Amino acid sequence: MKKSPEDLVHEAWATLQHDRERIDGASSSENWVDLDAPRMRDSSEPTGARGRQVLIRGQPALAALESQIRFATRAGTDSAQLLAGFRGSGKTTILLQLRQALSREFPVIAVDALGYHDGTGPVTIETLLVTLAVAVGEQGAALQVKGAETLGAWTSFLGRIRAALEKVDAELSGEVDLKWLKVNLRGGATFHDRLAGALARQRGDVFHAFEAFFAELIASFGTARPVLLIDGLEKLHQLVDKTAAAYRRFADFFVQYGEVLSIAGAHVVYVVPPQTFVVAPQLRSMFHLVQLSCVRVSPPPPRAVDAVDGIGCDALVEVLARRIDVAALFDPDAQRAIAFASGGHLRNLLAIAADVLMKGSKNAAGEFELPIPLHRSEDAIENHGMFTRQAARANAGILRAINADGDVTRLDSGQIDDLLVAQDLELVLTYCNGDFWYDVNPLVRATLER
């Protein structure tokens, strides 16, 4: 039985909403497929498999992470990698795939640090190290074979932290145990202020406790180097006026304390925000970098106002076509408009397509009419971008600078701070076309260019 236009719209909308909610981390392998489109290696060549392949300078992100770990293992050395990307770019999903790919050969401990730190309080190097130890300790203890040894290493760590706190805050030290730390690390700024203040005066003790904990943990696995997958550190919840400082401080952790965070004897992958490398480009030489970029939808700036990269847009339309009946729902021009408006950001692609379905599927008479033509899709896209354009007004200066030239190396310190905020709001997106470059979100680009 042929479905009515209304049924087609509602079913497609539900599919897009479901996938948009899951795009930040799928729970099983069947949900990993098709969450990304090919990136562009150059202006005319699409690359990448039709499954989940995210290209990093021509190499899929998953393969880049895995090959670095295997190469270091063959060489008998450690490895430390940073996986960067915007929210919704698929970082969590890639870590899940990596865990599955390595778990038969390596002890793999995967943690979401956000489950152990709510991000609202101060994130100092001391509280960061305690958070990592709490998260890895709890997850490591859950491993079936080495649980007892891991728990022993964790108990030793608690004792060292308790001893450090006793020197400066006896009341605080008396409470320390795994459950208490986990609850209070999630408890907000007041506890973090107190803990950070106490531990800052005992930084050397904290570093020693952290290194000793991981040395004991790693030793418990014998000759096999464990793989530590650390997600969630990049999800900092800050007010906009503190955003730039928060990203600078976060990057500084890895610049100043990279040796400690590299965790001797292990393979470690940290998920970090893309702003990290704007603030601290030297990290590219300190860690192996894997950065997820958006799908190219237009040439880099400066460019003609109406310049569109057809190959990238077609790849994004294909992403939609694997989920919904694109041809029945949108006419070809509307498909291309949706793809372009997303800026190549996959979560945004699904959100915009869902909005166009809801707001553009009825004609002037209020009746469902498919396929949705270009003019109705443009009206829905304009409505979708309303809040983005409002945010852009407060960031117009940096957006005009990026729109004129996507090379951020020419920006001064004040402009870099503005760029960090604009990236946090997804007003500026990251691309890779031989080298990394930046561009303004298409939802606001036309306003700037006019």
C-alpha positions as CSV (number, residue, x, y, z in Angstrom):
1,M,0.0,0.0,0.0
2,K,1.4,3.4,-1.0
3,K,2.1,5.7,1.9
4,S,0.6,9.1,2.0
5,P,2.8,12.2,1.9
6,E,2.0,12.9,5.6
7,D,3.1,9.3,6.6
8,L,6.3,9.7,4.5
9,V,7.1,13.0,6.2
10,H,6.5,11.8,9.8
11,E,8.4,8.5,9.3
12,A,11.4,10.3,7.8
13,W,11.3,12.9,10.5
14,A,11.4,10.2,13.2
15,T,14.3,8.5,11.5
16,L,16.3,11.7,11.4
17,Q,15.6,12.6,15.0
18,H,16.6,9.1,16.1
19,D,19.9,9.2,14.2
20,R,20.6,12.8,15.3
21,E,20.3,11.8,19.0
22,R,22.6,8.8,18.4
23,I,25.2,10.4,16.3
24,D,27.3,11.4,19.3
25,G,27.9,7.7,20.2
26,A,26.3,4.6,18.9
27,S,25.9,1.6,21.3
28,S,26.3,-1.2,18.8
29,S,28.0,-1.9,15.5
30,E,24.9,-1.7,13.4
31,N,24.4,1.9,14.4
32,W,27.9,2.9,13.4
33,V,27.2,2.5,9.7
34,D,26.8,5.6,7.6
35,L,27.2,8.3,10.3
36,D,29.7,10.0,8.1
37,A,30.2,11.0,4.5
38,P,33.4,11.1,2.5
39,R,35.8,14.0,3.3
40,M,37.5,15.8,0.4
41,R,41.1,15.0,-0.3
42,D,41.3,17.8,-2.9
43,S,38.9,20.0,-4.8
44,S,37.6,17.2,-7.1
45,E,38.3,13.8,-5.5
46,P,35.9,12.3,-2.9
47,T,37.5,9.8,-0.7
48,G,36.4,7.3,1.9
49,A,34.4,4.1,2.0
50,R,30.7,4.0,2.0
51,G,30.6,2.9,5.7
52,R,31.9,4.8,8.6
53,Q,35.1,6.3,7.2
54,V,36.3,9.8,8.4
55,L,39.3,10.9,6.4
56,I,42.3,12.5,8.1
57,R,44.6,13.7,5.4
58,G,43.5,10.7,3.3
59,Q,43.4,8.2,6.1
60,P,40.3,7.1,8.0
61,A,40.3,8.3,11.6
62,L,39.7,4.8,13.0
63,A,42.6,3.4,10.9
64,A,44.8,6.3,11.9
65,L,44.3,5.6,15.6
66,E,44.6,1.9,15.4
67,S,47.7,1.9,13.1
68,Q,49.5,4.2,15.5
69,I,48.8,1.9,18.5
70,R,49.9,-1.2,16.5
71,F,53.0,0.5,15.2
72,A,54.1,1.6,18.7
73,T,53.4,-1.9,20.0
74,R,55.7,-3.5,17.3
75,A,58.3,-0.9,18.3
76,G,57.9,-1.7,22.0
77,T,56.9,1.9,22.9
78,D,54.0,3.8,24.2
79,S,51.7,6.0,22.2
80,A,49.7,9.1,23.0
81,Q,47.1,10.4,20.6
82,L,44.6,13.3,20.6
83,L,41.3,12.9,18.7
84,A,39.7,16.3,18.0
85,G,36.3,17.2,16.6
86,F,33.2,19.2,17.1
87,R,30.3,17.9,19.1
88,G,28.4,15.5,17.0
89,S,31.3,14.8,14.6
90,G,31.5,11.1,15.7
91,K,34.4,11.0,18.1
92,T,32.6,8.8,20.7
93,T,31.6,6.4,18.0
94,I,35.1,6.1,16.7
95,L,36.3,5.3,20.2
96,L,33.7,2.6,20.4
97,Q,34.9,1.1,17.2
98,L,38.5,1.3,18.3
99,R,37.6,-0.5,21.5
100,Q,36.0,-3.3,19.5
101,A,38.9,-3.5,17.1
102,L,41.5,-3.8,19.8
103,S,39.8,-5.6,22.7
104,R,40.8,-9.1,21.6
105,E,44.5,-8.2,21.6
106,F,44.9,-5.5,24.2
107,P,43.4,-4.8,27.6
108,V,41.2,-1.8,26.8
109,I,39.8,0.6,29.4
110,A,37.3,3.1,28.0
111,V,36.0,5.9,30.2
112,D,33.7,8.9,29.8
113,A,35.3,11.4,32.1
114,L,32.2,13.5,32.1
115,G,30.6,10.8,34.2
116,Y,33.1,11.7,36.9
117,H,33.3,15.5,36.6
118,D,30.3,17.7,35.8
119,G,32.5,20.4,34.2
120,T,30.9,23.3,36.2
121,G,33.7,23.8,38.7
122,P,37.4,24.7,38.1
123,V,39.3,22.1,36.1
124,T,42.9,22.3,37.4
125,I,45.6,19.8,36.6
126,E,45.2,18.3,40.0
127,T,41.5,17.7,39.8
128,L,41.9,16.5,36.2
129,L,44.4,13.8,37.3
130,V,42.2,12.8,40.2
131,T,39.2,12.6,37.8
132,L,41.2,10.4,35.4
133,A,42.4,8.1,38.1
134,V,38.8,7.7,39.5
135,A,37.4,7.0,36.1
136,V,40.1,4.6,35.0
137,G,40.3,2.9,38.4
138,E,36.6,2.1,38.5
139,Q,36.4,0.9,34.9
140,G,39.7,-1.0,35.2
141,A,38.4,-2.8,38.3
142,A,35.5,-4.0,36.3
143,L,37.7,-6.0,33.9
144,Q,37.0,-9.6,34.6
145,V,40.6,-11.0,34.7
146,K,42.5,-8.2,36.4
147,G,39.9,-6.6,38.6
148,A,41.6,-7.5,41.9
149,E,45.0,-6.1,40.9
150,T,43.4,-2.9,39.5
151,L,41.4,-2.4,42.7
152,G,44.6,-2.8,44.7
153,A,46.3,-0.1,42.6
154,W,43.3,2.1,43.1
155,T,43.4,1.6,46.9
156,S,47.0,2.7,47.0
157,F,46.1,5.8,45.0
158,L,43.4,6.7,47.5
159,G,45.8,6.4,50.3
160,R,48.3,8.7,48.6
161,I,45.6,11.3,47.9
162,R,44.3,11.0,51.5
163,A,47.8,11.6,52.8
164,A,48.3,14.7,50.6
165,L,45.0,16.2,51.7
166,E,45.8,15.5,55.4
167,K,48.6,18.1,55.2
168,V,46.2,20.9,54.2
169,D,42.6,19.9,54.9
170,A,42.2,17.1,57.5
171,E,38.4,17.3,57.3
172,L,38.4,16.7,53.6
173,S,40.9,13.9,53.8
174,G,38.9,11.9,56.3
175,E,36.1,11.4,53.7
176,V,38.2,10.1,50.8
177,D,37.1,6.9,49.2
178,L,36.0,5.9,45.7
179,K,32.3,6.4,46.1
180,W,32.7,9.7,48.0
181,L,35.1,11.1,45.4
182,K,32.9,10.0,42.5
183,V,29.8,11.6,43.9
184,N,31.5,14.8,44.9
185,L,33.4,15.2,41.6
186,R,29.9,15.3,40.1
187,G,28.7,17.6,42.8
188,G,29.4,21.1,41.4
189,A,31.7,24.0,41.8
190,T,31.8,24.3,45.6
191,F,33.5,20.9,46.1
192,H,35.8,21.5,43.1
193,D,37.0,24.8,44.5
194,R,37.8,23.2,47.8
195,L,39.5,20.1,46.3
196,A,41.4,22.2,43.8
197,G,42.6,24.6,46.4
198,A,43.8,21.8,48.7
199,L,45.5,19.7,46.0
200,A,47.2,22.7,44.4
201,R,49.4,23.0,47.5
202,Q,50.4,19.3,47.1
203,R,50.9,19.1,43.4
204,G,54.0,17.0,43.6
205,D,52.2,14.5,45.8
206,V,49.3,14.4,43.3
207,F,51.6,13.8,40.4
208,H,53.4,11.0,42.3
209,A,50.1,9.4,43.2
210,F,48.8,9.5,39.6
211,E,52.0,8.1,38.1
212,A,52.3,5.4,40.8
213,F,48.6,4.4,40.3
214,F,49.1,3.9,36.5
215,A,52.4,2.1,37.0
216,E,50.7,-0.4,39.3
217,L,47.7,-0.7,37.0
218,I,49.8,-1.2,33.9
219,A,52.0,-3.8,35.7
220,S,48.9,-5.8,36.6
221,F,48.4,-6.6,32.9
222,G,51.8,-8.2,32.6
223,T,53.5,-7.7,29.2
224,A,50.4,-6.4,27.4
225,R,50.3,-2.6,27.2
226,P,46.7,-1.4,28.1
227,V,44.9,0.9,25.8
228,L,43.2,3.8,27.6
229,L,40.4,5.6,25.7
230,I,39.5,8.9,27.5
231,D,36.3,10.5,26.3
232,G,34.4,13.5,27.8
233,L,37.2,15.8,28.8
234,E,36.3,18.2,25.9
235,K,32.7,18.7,27.1
236,L,33.4,21.8,29.2
237,H,30.3,23.6,30.4
238,Q,31.3,27.3,30.6
239,L,29.5,30.6,30.3
240,V,30.3,32.2,26.9
241,D,32.4,35.0,28.6
242,K,34.6,32.2,30.0
243,T,34.8,30.1,26.9
244,A,38.1,31.3,25.5
245,A,39.9,31.1,28.9
246,A,38.5,27.5,29.4
247,Y,39.9,26.3,26.1
248,R,43.2,28.0,26.7
249,R,43.5,26.3,30.1
250,F,42.5,23.0,28.7
251,A,45.2,23.1,25.9
252,D,47.7,24.3,28.5
253,F,47.2,21.1,30.4
254,F,48.6,19.1,27.5
255,V,51.3,21.6,26.7
256,Q,52.7,21.8,30.3
257,Y,51.9,18.3,31.5
258,G,52.0,16.3,28.3
259,E,54.6,13.9,29.8
260,V,52.3,13.0,32.7
261,L,49.2,12.8,30.6
262,S,51.0,10.5,28.1
263,I,50.9,7.8,30.8
264,A,54.1,5.8,30.5
265,G,53.6,2.1,29.6
266,A,50.2,2.6,28.0
267,H,48.6,3.6,24.7
268,V,46.3,6.5,25.5
269,V,43.8,8.4,23.3
270,Y,42.2,11.6,24.6
271,V,39.2,13.2,23.0
272,V,39.8,17.0,22.8
273,P,38.0,20.0,21.4
274,P,39.1,21.3,18.0
275,Q,40.0,24.6,19.7
276,T,42.9,22.9,21.3
277,F,45.1,23.2,18.2
278,V,44.1,26.8,17.5
279,V,45.4,27.7,21.0
280,A,48.4,25.3,21.0
281,P,49.6,24.3,17.5
282,Q,52.8,22.9,19.1
283,L,50.7,19.9,20.3
284,R,50.9,18.6,16.8
285,S,54.5,17.7,17.4
286,M,54.0,16.4,21.0
287,F,51.1,14.0,20.3
288,H,49.8,12.1,17.3
289,L,46.9,14.2,16.1
290,V,43.7,12.8,14.5
291,Q,41.3,15.7,13.8
292,L,37.7,15.2,12.4
293,S,36.8,17.9,9.9
294,C,33.5,18.8,8.3
295,V,32.6,17.7,4.8
296,R,33.6,20.3,2.3
297,V,30.6,22.1,0.9
298,S,32.5,25.1,-0.8
299,P,36.0,26.1,-1.6
300,P,38.1,27.8,1.2
301,P,37.8,31.5,1.6
302,P,38.3,33.9,-0.1
303,R,35.8,32.7,-2.8
304,A,32.9,33.8,-4.9
305,V,29.7,34.3,-2.9
306,D,27.8,31.5,-4.6
307,A,30.7,29.0,-4.8
308,V,29.5,25.5,-3.9
309,D,31.4,22.2,-3.9
310,G,29.0,19.8,-5.7
311,I,30.9,16.6,-4.8
312,G,30.8,17.3,-1.0
313,C,27.1,18.3,-1.2
314,D,26.3,15.1,-3.2
315,A,28.1,13.0,-0.5
316,L,25.9,14.6,2.2
317,V,22.8,14.0,0.2
318,E,23.9,10.4,0.0
319,V,24.1,10.3,3.8
320,L,20.4,11.3,3.9
321,A,19.5,8.9,1.1
322,R,20.7,5.9,3.2
323,R,18.2,6.9,5.9
324,I,15.1,8.3,4.1
325,D,13.6,8.4,0.7
326,V,15.3,11.7,-0.3
327,A,14.0,11.7,-3.9
328,A,10.4,11.4,-2.7
329,L,10.7,14.0,0.0
330,F,12.9,16.8,-1.6
331,D,13.4,18.0,-5.1
332,P,17.1,18.0,-6.3
333,D,17.7,21.7,-5.6
334,A,16.2,21.4,-2.1
335,Q,18.5,18.4,-1.4
336,R,21.5,20.4,-2.4
337,A,20.3,23.4,-0.3
338,I,20.0,21.3,2.8
339,A,23.4,19.8,2.3
340,F,25.1,23.2,1.8
341,A,23.3,24.8,4.8
342,S,24.7,22.0,7.1
343,G,28.2,23.2,6.5
344,G,29.2,19.6,6.2
345,H,28.5,19.0,9.9
346,L,26.6,15.7,10.0
347,R,24.5,16.3,13.1
348,N,23.5,19.7,11.7
349,L,22.6,18.0,8.4
350,L,20.1,15.7,10.1
351,A,18.7,18.5,12.1
352,I,18.2,20.8,9.1
353,A,16.6,18.0,7.0
354,A,14.2,17.2,9.9
355,D,13.2,20.9,10.2
356,V,12.6,21.2,6.4
357,L,10.4,18.2,6.6
358,M,8.3,19.7,9.4
359,K,8.1,23.2,8.2
360,G,8.3,22.9,4.4
361,S,6.2,19.8,3.6
362,K,2.9,21.7,3.4
363,N,1.9,24.0,0.5
364,A,0.1,27.3,0.7
365,A,-3.2,25.6,1.2
366,G,-1.9,23.7,4.3
367,E,-1.8,20.4,2.5
368,F,1.1,17.9,2.5
369,E,2.8,18.2,-0.9
370,L,5.9,16.3,-1.9
371,P,8.6,16.6,-3.0
372,I,9.4,19.7,-1.1
373,P,10.5,22.4,-3.6
374,L,13.5,24.7,-3.2
375,H,11.6,27.8,-2.1
376,R,9.9,26.0,0.8
377,S,13.1,24.4,1.9
378,E,14.9,27.8,1.8
379,D,12.2,29.3,4.0
380,A,12.6,26.4,6.5
381,I,16.4,26.7,6.5
382,E,16.1,30.4,7.1
383,N,13.9,29.7,10.1
384,H,16.2,27.0,11.3
385,G,19.2,29.4,11.3
386,M,17.5,32.2,13.3
387,F,19.3,31.5,16.6
388,T,22.6,30.9,14.8
389,R,22.3,34.3,13.2
390,Q,21.5,35.9,16.5
391,A,24.7,34.5,18.0
392,A,26.6,35.6,14.9
393,R,25.7,39.3,15.6
394,A,27.8,39.3,18.7
395,N,30.7,37.7,16.9
396,A,30.5,39.5,13.6
397,G,34.1,40.8,13.7
398,I,35.8,37.4,13.8
399,L,33.3,35.9,11.3
400,R,34.2,38.5,8.8
401,A,37.9,37.9,9.3
402,I,37.4,34.1,8.8
403,N,35.1,34.7,5.8
404,A,37.8,36.8,4.1
405,D,40.6,34.4,4.9
406,G,40.4,30.9,6.5
407,D,44.0,31.0,7.7
408,V,43.9,31.5,11.5
409,T,47.7,31.9,11.7
410,R,47.2,35.6,10.8
411,L,44.9,36.3,13.7
412,D,46.1,38.2,16.7
413,S,45.6,37.0,20.3
414,G,42.3,38.8,20.8
415,Q,40.9,37.4,17.5
416,I,42.0,33.9,18.6
417,D,39.9,34.3,21.7
418,D,37.0,35.4,19.6
419,L,37.6,32.4,17.3
420,L,37.4,30.0,20.2
421,V,34.0,31.3,21.2
422,A,32.8,31.2,17.6
423,Q,33.9,27.6,17.3
424,D,32.2,26.7,20.5
425,L,29.0,28.1,19.1
426,E,29.7,26.3,15.8
427,L,29.7,29.6,13.9
428,V,33.1,28.6,12.5
429,L,33.7,25.1,11.3
430,T,36.9,23.1,10.6
431,Y,37.8,21.6,7.2
432,C,40.8,19.6,5.8
433,N,41.9,20.1,2.2
434,G,45.5,19.2,2.3
435,D,45.9,21.5,5.3
436,F,43.3,22.4,8.0
437,W,41.4,25.5,7.3
438,Y,38.3,27.3,8.8
439,D,35.1,28.7,7.4
440,V,32.0,30.4,8.5
441,N,28.8,28.3,9.1
442,P,26.8,28.7,5.9
443,L,23.7,29.6,7.9
444,V,25.3,33.0,8.6
445,R,27.7,33.3,5.7
446,A,25.3,34.8,3.3
447,T,24.4,37.6,5.7
448,L,28.1,38.5,6.1
449,E,28.7,38.4,2.4
450,R,25.8,40.7,1.7
